[in-house]
Amino acid sequence: MSRKSTAKPYWEMSTEDLREVTKEFDQEFAADKAKELTPAMKARWERAKAKAGRAENGSDLDTIAVHLEKKLLDQCIALAKKKRISRDALITRGLKALLAAEGEF
């Protein structure tokens, strides 16, 4: 499903331009136009759903805020991309390795 490409961002449009590009949302029963997912769309949907549960062992996850130097964060992101894993997974691996080295894991 593709959307119309707009010539300029919404925040730069006049009221009339905005009305024109958003008029499809004025209809009450837009869901009536929905159609069955193609096999490619279905595969994409399944991949997106699979990413929701990130815990490897099914344990609970906590969200935290961590302050890092910009250079260190950039290196972390680059290494995660190189290894084709998420930043979360890279940080988890690093913490587990450090804990194991200290005999705590």
N, C-alpha and C positions, 0 to 999 in steps of 0.2 A: 504494500500500500504506500503510495508516494503522495507527498503534499506538494502544493504549488510552491514554486520558488518565488520569493518576493524580491523585488529590485532593491529594497532598502529595509533596514531593521524596523520593527514595529514602533520603537520609541521615536523614530524620525518621521513617521507617517502622519499625514493629516487625518482628521476625523473621517473624512470621506474615503480615504484610502483604506483605513482600518475597517470601515463598514464593508467595503468591497471584498477584502481578503478574508473576513470572518463571517460572511453572510451564510456560509454552509452550516454554521453552528446555531443559526436562528430557528431552524426547523426542530419541532418537538420530538419526532421519532427518527432520529438519525440512526438508531440501532437497527431499524428495518433494512437499511442498506448493507448491513454486515453480511459477509459471505464466509464460506468454509475456508480454513487455512490451506494453503498449498503445501505440498510435502516440504519444500524448502522453508516456508514460514513456520511450519510445525516443528522442524528440526531446530530452528533458531529459538523458538519459544521453549523447547525442552532444555536447550543449553542454558538459557537465561534462568529457568527455574532451578536447574541443578546447581547454580552458583549461590543460591540462597543459603544453604547449609554449609558453612565453611569449616566447622569443627571436625577435625579428623577422627576423633574418638567419640563424638556425640556429646561431649561435655558442654556445659554452658559457656557462653562467651561474655566478656565484659568489654565495654568500650572505655578507653582511657585517652587522655590527652598527654602527649609527650613533646617536649621542646627539644629540637635538634638543630645543630648548625646547618645552614643551607647547603654547604659543601658536602657534609655527611649525608644529608637527605638525598641530594642529587646522586651521590655514589650508590646509596641504597637502591634508589629507583633504577639506576643503570644496571646494577647487578641483578636485580629482580627480573628486569626485561631480558637480560642475557640468559638467565636460567629459566625463563618462561614461567615464572611463578609470581604470585602477588607479593606486594610489600609485606603484608601481614604474615604470609608464609615464610618469607625471608627473615623477618624479625623473630618469628617463633623459632625457626631453626637456630638462629644465632643465640637466643636466650637458652634454648635447650642444651646447646653445645657448651655454653659457659657454665650452666648449672651442672652439667655432667663432669666438666673439668674440675669443678669445685667439690664434686662428690655429693651434690645436693639433688641430683636427678636420677 
